[in-house]
Amino acid sequence: MSNRTGLAPGKNPLQVELKLEKRVPTEYAVDSHHWLILHGRYVCMARKPLCFKCAVSNYCSYKPKTMPA
């Protein structure tokens, strides 16, 4: 999800993790992990992301936005 949205693109998990650590403010570091997991599970799903339900789709770099079914 971090690659798709452009939040923290990387070629491997370590690169993504290091970029996320730089982007996420310290006061949100503990909770951000859970927020990203839940967002990926229920909105930004791998096979069929629900971009029309996404609260941050205006900031997302994923171009082929999905339409409601």
HELIX and SHEET records of a PDB file:
HELIX    1   1 SER A    2  THR A    5  1                                   4    
HELIX    2   2 PRO A   13  ARG A   23  1                                  11    
HELIX    3   3 THR A   26  TYR A   28  5                                   3    
HELIX    4   4 ALA A   29  TYR A   42  1                                  14    
HELIX    5   5 CYS A   51  LYS A   53  5                                   3    
HELIX    6   6 SER A   57  TYR A   59  5                                   3    
END                                                                             
